[in-house]
Amino acid sequence: MDFLKKNIDKIVGIGAFLILALFSFRVVLFLTFSPPEENSFMATAYEGLGIEAAPVVDRPVEHPRQMEWSFDGRFGHFDKAAVRRGLQVYREVCSACHSLDLIAFRNLTEIGYSVGAAKAIAASYQITAGPDRFGDMYERPGILADNFPAPFDNPAAAAISNGGKAPPDLSLMAKARADGPNYIHSLLTGYVDAPADFIPNSDTTTYNPYFDTWEIVMPPPLFDGFVEYEDGTEASVEQMSKDVTNFLMWTAEPNLEARHEMGFSVVLYSLVLTLLLFFSMKTIWRRLKP
């Protein structure tokens, strides 16, 4: 009795520690995603603590489909017709949720639009400008110097309107994601029915095996015939996805063609300079005997 009286605080502390450790161990087991092997210590612990292992589905994220793009390779170039069709898809589909903050209307002249056509596209948007002489903001038609306006006033408004997640800006998306063009195309065309054993984390998400969590807030944005192309091209999901991917690659790297041309010129210049230096050396030193 004297021992218990003298060490009661230690005994209570040890007991509390063991209870806390047992509780923590149970939580860890509950959060464990891998079921234990049969007849293992972990299996015995699971059974003793009355825990059923969470089922695990071995479902890796799909690798993007590898496509052939005109802008690939050392001599890659943009298919300007596809880029213009992609702009139409962006304007009629993607721009309802996604911004394009880094692209100005004047840049559209680089993909084959005349200055007049670019001005007409700019004027179809209302831009918030100001303040005027009374200190008020006002709306005016867009001009070539303006950038594409965002669909929402701020990220919080965008998140509220899109299931709690603000849609990302698309200006650099083709470069911001690994294997960007193939990823974008695969994501847009990769909406399929979820497997029977797939349990979504939210009712507002859609299954997509190319997204890193297999589910994405964005519902399928493209449907056959959703856009009526100005050039008469059939607007299938595959075609629209390819076109908007071409467009987003251009927005991410509009100087791609100029960079490729400069690289070719530098290589050619270096080759010619090497030959000139070689023959100059032979001319200067040929009079000397070995």
C-alpha positions in Angstrom: 0.0 0.0 0.0 2.8 2.3 0.8 4.3 1.6 -2.6 1.0 2.5 -4.3 0.6 5.7 -2.3 4.2 6.8 -3.0 4.0 6.0 -6.7 0.3 6.7 -7.5 1.2 9.7 -9.8 3.7 7.6 -11.8 1.2 4.7 -12.1 -1.5 7.0 -13.3 0.9 8.7 -15.8 2.0 5.3 -17.2 -1.6 4.2 -17.5 -2.6 7.4 -19.3 0.4 7.0 -21.6 -0.5 3.4 -22.5 -4.1 4.4 -23.2 -3.0 7.3 -25.4 -0.5 5.0 -27.2 -3.2 2.4 -27.8 -5.6 5.0 -29.1 -2.9 6.4 -31.4 -2.0 3.0 -32.6 -5.7 2.3 -33.4 -5.9 5.6 -35.4 -2.8 4.8 -37.3 -4.2 1.4 -38.2 -7.5 2.9 -39.2 -5.7 5.4 -41.5 -3.4 2.7 -43.0 -4.3 2.2 -46.7 -2.6 -1.1 -47.1 -4.4 -4.2 -45.7 -2.1 -6.4 -43.6 -0.9 -9.8 -44.8 -2.7 -12.8 -43.5 -1.3 -14.3 -40.2 1.0 -11.3 -39.8 1.4 -9.3 -36.6 -0.5 -6.4 -38.1 -3.4 -8.8 -39.1 -3.5 -10.0 -35.5 -3.5 -6.4 -34.2 -6.3 -5.5 -36.6 -8.3 -8.4 -35.4 -7.6 -7.7 -31.7 -8.6 -4.1 -32.0 -11.7 -4.8 -34.1 -10.5 -2.9 -37.1 -11.3 -3.8 -40.7 -8.6 -2.7 -43.1 -9.6 -0.2 -45.6 -9.9 -1.8 -49.1 -7.2 -0.7 -51.6 -7.7 -0.5 -55.3 -4.4 -0.5 -57.3 -5.4 2.1 -59.8 -2.4 4.2 -61.0 -3.0 7.5 -62.8 -3.1 6.9 -66.5 -0.1 8.3 -68.5 -1.2 10.8 -71.1 -1.7 9.5 -74.6 1.2 10.3 -76.8 0.1 12.3 -79.8 1.9 13.8 -82.8 1.8 17.6 -82.8 3.0 20.0 -85.5 5.0 22.0 -82.9 7.0 19.0 -81.8 10.7 18.6 -82.8 13.5 20.9 -83.7 11.6 22.2 -86.7 8.2 22.3 -85.1 5.7 24.9 -86.1 2.1 25.9 -85.2 -0.8 24.8 -87.3 -2.3 28.3 -87.4 -5.7 27.0 -88.6 -5.9 24.6 -85.6 -4.8 27.4 -83.2 -7.6 29.7 -84.5 -10.1 26.9 -84.1 -8.7 26.4 -80.6 -9.3 30.0 -79.8 -12.9 29.6 -80.9 -13.2 26.6 -78.5 -11.7 28.6 -75.7 -14.0 31.6 -76.3 -17.2 29.5 -76.6 -16.4 26.8 -73.9 -13.4 27.3 -71.7 -13.7 31.1 -71.1 -16.8 30.6 -69.0 -14.6 29.4 -66.2 -10.9 29.8 -67.1 -9.0 33.0 -67.5 -6.3 33.8 -70.1 -4.5 36.6 -68.3 -1.3 36.7 -70.2 -2.7 37.0 -73.7 -3.6 40.4 -75.3 -5.9 40.8 -78.2 -3.0 42.2 -80.3 -1.3 38.8 -80.0 -4.0 37.3 -82.2 -2.4 38.9 -85.3 0.4 36.3 -84.8 -1.9 33.4 -85.6 -3.3 34.7 -88.8 -5.9 37.2 -87.9 -5.8 40.6 -89.6 -5.6 43.7 -87.4 -9.3 44.4 -88.2 -10.4 40.9 -87.2 -8.4 41.2 -84.0 -10.0 44.5 -83.2 -13.5 43.0 -83.8 -12.7 40.1 -81.4 -11.5 42.6 -78.8 -14.6 44.8 -79.2 -16.8 41.8 -78.5 -15.6 41.9 -74.9 -16.6 44.5 -72.2 -13.5 45.7 -70.3 -13.7 47.3 -66.9 -11.8 50.6 -67.1 -11.4 53.8 -65.2 -11.7 55.6 -63.0 -13.3 58.4 -65.0 -13.1 62.0 -63.9 -15.8 61.4 -61.3 -13.8 58.5 -59.8 -16.1 55.8 -61.1 -15.1 52.6 -63.0 -16.9 52.0 -66.2 -17.3 49.4 -69.0 -16.0 49.9 -72.5 -15.4 47.7 -75.6 -12.0 46.0 -75.6 -9.1 47.3 -77.7 -6.0 45.6 -79.0 -4.0 46.6 -76.0 -6.3 44.8 -73.6 -5.8 41.3 -72.3 -8.5 38.7 -72.3 -10.8 39.5 -69.4 -11.2 37.0 -66.6 -14.6 35.4 -66.1 -14.7 36.2 -62.4 -13.7 39.2 -60.4 -11.4 37.4 -58.0 -10.3 33.8 -57.1 -12.8 33.6 -54.2 -15.8 34.3 -56.6 -14.3 31.7 -59.0 -14.1 29.1 -56.3 -17.6 29.7 -55.0 -19.0 29.2 -58.6 -17.0 26.1 -59.2 -17.5 23.7 -56.4 -14.9 25.3 -54.1 -12.0 25.2 -56.5 -11.0 28.2 -58.6 -10.3 27.1 -62.2 -6.7 27.8 -63.1 -5.5 30.3 -65.6 -4.8 28.6 -68.9 -2.1 31.0 -70.3 0.8 28.7 -69.4 -1.0 25.5 -68.8 0.7 23.6 -71.6 4.0 24.3 -69.9 2.9 24.1 -66.3 2.0 20.4 -66.5 4.4 17.6 -67.3 4.0 16.5 -70.9 1.6 19.4 -71.1 0.0 19.1 -74.6 -0.6 15.3 -74.3 -1.8 15.8 -70.7 -4.4 18.4 -71.7 -5.6 16.4 -74.7 -5.9 13.2 -72.6 -7.7 15.0 -69.8 -10.3 16.6 -72.1 -11.0 13.3 -73.9 -10.5 11.0 -70.9 -13.9 11.2 -69.1 -15.2 7.7 -68.7 -17.6 5.9 -66.4 -16.0 5.2 -63.0 -15.2 1.6 -62.1 -17.6 -0.1 -59.8 -15.1 -0.1 -56.9 -14.3 3.6 -57.1 -15.6 5.7 -54.2 -15.5 9.5 -55.0 -14.6 12.0 -52.2 -17.3 14.4 -53.2 -20.6 14.5 -55.1 -19.3 17.4 -57.1 -16.4 15.6 -58.8 -16.2 13.6 -62.0 -14.1 10.5 -62.6 -11.1 11.0 -64.9 -8.2 8.5 -64.9 -5.7 11.2 -66.2 -6.2 13.5 -63.2 -3.9 12.9 -60.2 -6.7 12.0 -57.8 -8.8 10.2 -60.5 -11.6 12.7 -59.9 -11.8 16.3 -61.0 -14.2 19.2 -60.2 -14.5 20.1 -63.9 -17.3 18.1 -65.6 -16.8 17.0 -69.2 -16.5 20.3 -71.1 -16.7 19.0 -74.7 -19.4 17.2 -76.6 -19.7 16.4 -80.3 -21.0 19.4 -82.2 -20.8 21.7 -79.2 -19.0 24.3 -81.4 -19.8 25.2 -84.9 -16.4 25.9 -86.5 -16.2 28.9 -88.8 -14.1 26.9 -91.4 -16.6 24.0 -91.5 -14.4 21.5 -89.7 -16.4 18.7 -87.9 -16.4 19.6 -84.2 -15.9 16.2 -82.6 -14.6 15.9 -79.1 -11.3 14.6 -80.4 -11.0 17.5 -82.9 -12.0 20.2 -80.4 -9.5 18.8 -77.8 -6.7 18.8 -80.3 -7.5 22.3 -81.5 -7.7 23.9 -78.0 -4.5 22.0 -77.1 -2.8 23.7 -80.1 -4.1 27.0 -78.9 -2.9 26.6 -75.3 0.5 25.5 -76.6 0.7 28.7 -78.5 -0.4 30.8 -75.5 2.3 29.1 -73.4 5.1 29.6 -76.0 4.1 32.1 -78.7 7.8 32.5 -79.7 8.3 28.8 -80.4 8.6 29.2 -84.2 11.0 32.2 -83.8 13.1 30.3 -81.3 13.4 27.3 -83.7 14.3 29.6 -86.6 17.0 31.3 -84.5 18.4 28.0 -83.4 18.7 26.8 -87.0 20.3 30.1 -88.0 22.8 29.9 -85.1 23.8 26.3 -86.1 24.2 27.3 -89.7 26.2 30.4 -88.8 28.5 28.3 -86.5 29.1 25.7 -89.2 30.0 28.4 -91.8 32.2 30.2 -89.2 34.0 26.9 -88.4 34.8 26.3 -92.1 36.0 29.8 -92.6 38.3 29.6 -89.5 39.6 26.2 -90.7 40.5 27.3 -94.2 41.9 30.6 -92.8 44.2 28.6 -90.5 45.3 26.4 -93.4 46.1 29.5 -95.5 48.0 31.3 -92.8 50.1 28.3 -91.6 50.7 26.5 -94.9 54.0 28.3 -95.5 55.5 26.9 -92.4 57.3 23.6 -92.8 56.4 20.9 -90.3 
